[in-house]
Amino acid sequence: MTVLDDWVTAACAELDLDPTEVPVSSVLDVARDVAHQVLRPGAPVTAYLLGVAVGRGADPAAAAARLSALAGSWPVELDGTVPAE
């Protein structure tokens, strides 16, 4: 087990969740996409939004794919700012 596995298991126990139902790779992929293509602080907020959507019944893989696609299409200038409209 890795430290991440240990953390997920402990956090799930604290929240009464089943760690086998946590799509760790999908969450990390979405967080990476947002952090690198939108902005770093958006990664944890987006992970939270993904969790809310899944908690309300969204398919985890489909929601993660939609968020990654949104991040990939996000307009960013070379200096990291959003272009003026």
C-alpha positions in Angstrom: 0.0 0.0 0.0 1.0 3.6 -0.6 0.5 6.5 1.7 -2.3 7.6 -0.7 -4.0 4.3 -0.3 -3.6 4.5 3.5 -5.0 8.0 3.5 -8.0 7.1 1.3 -8.8 4.1 3.5 -8.6 6.2 6.7 -10.6 9.1 5.2 -13.3 6.7 4.0 -13.5 5.1 7.4 -13.9 8.5 8.9 -16.7 9.4 6.5 -18.3 5.9 6.5 -17.5 5.3 2.9 -16.3 2.2 1.0 -12.8 2.9 -0.3 -13.2 0.4 -3.1 -15.8 2.8 -4.6 -13.4 5.8 -4.7 -12.1 6.3 -8.3 -8.7 7.7 -7.2 -7.2 7.7 -10.6 -10.1 9.6 -12.1 -10.1 12.2 -9.4 -6.3 12.7 -9.7 -6.6 13.0 -13.5 -9.2 15.7 -13.3 -7.3 17.5 -10.6 -4.1 17.4 -12.8 -6.0 18.6 -15.8 -7.5 21.5 -14.0 -4.3 22.4 -12.1 -2.3 22.5 -15.4 -4.8 23.9 -17.8 -6.9 26.2 -15.7 -5.3 27.1 -12.4 -3.9 25.2 -9.4 -6.4 26.3 -6.8 -9.2 25.1 -9.1 -8.0 21.4 -8.7 -9.3 20.8 -5.1 -12.5 22.8 -5.8 -13.2 20.8 -8.9 -12.6 17.5 -7.0 -15.1 18.7 -4.5 -17.6 19.5 -7.3 -17.0 16.1 -8.9 -17.8 14.5 -5.5 -21.0 16.6 -5.2 -22.1 15.6 -8.7 -21.4 11.9 -8.0 -23.2 12.2 -4.6 -26.2 13.4 -6.5 -26.2 10.5 -8.9 -23.8 11.4 -11.7 -21.7 8.6 -13.2 -18.1 9.1 -11.8 -16.3 8.3 -15.0 -18.6 10.4 -17.2 -18.5 13.4 -14.8 -14.7 13.2 -14.6 -14.4 13.0 -18.4 -16.7 16.1 -18.8 -14.6 18.1 -16.4 -11.3 17.0 -18.0 -12.7 18.0 -21.4 -13.8 21.4 -20.0 -10.4 22.0 -18.5 -8.8 21.0 -21.8 -10.8 23.6 -23.7 -10.3 26.3 -21.2 -8.8 29.5 -22.8 -5.5 30.4 -21.3 -2.9 32.9 -22.5 0.8 32.0 -22.5 1.2 34.0 -19.3 -1.5 31.9 -17.6 -4.2 34.5 -17.7 -7.6 34.2 -19.3 -7.9 36.2 -22.5 -9.9 39.4 -22.4 -13.2 39.4 -24.2 
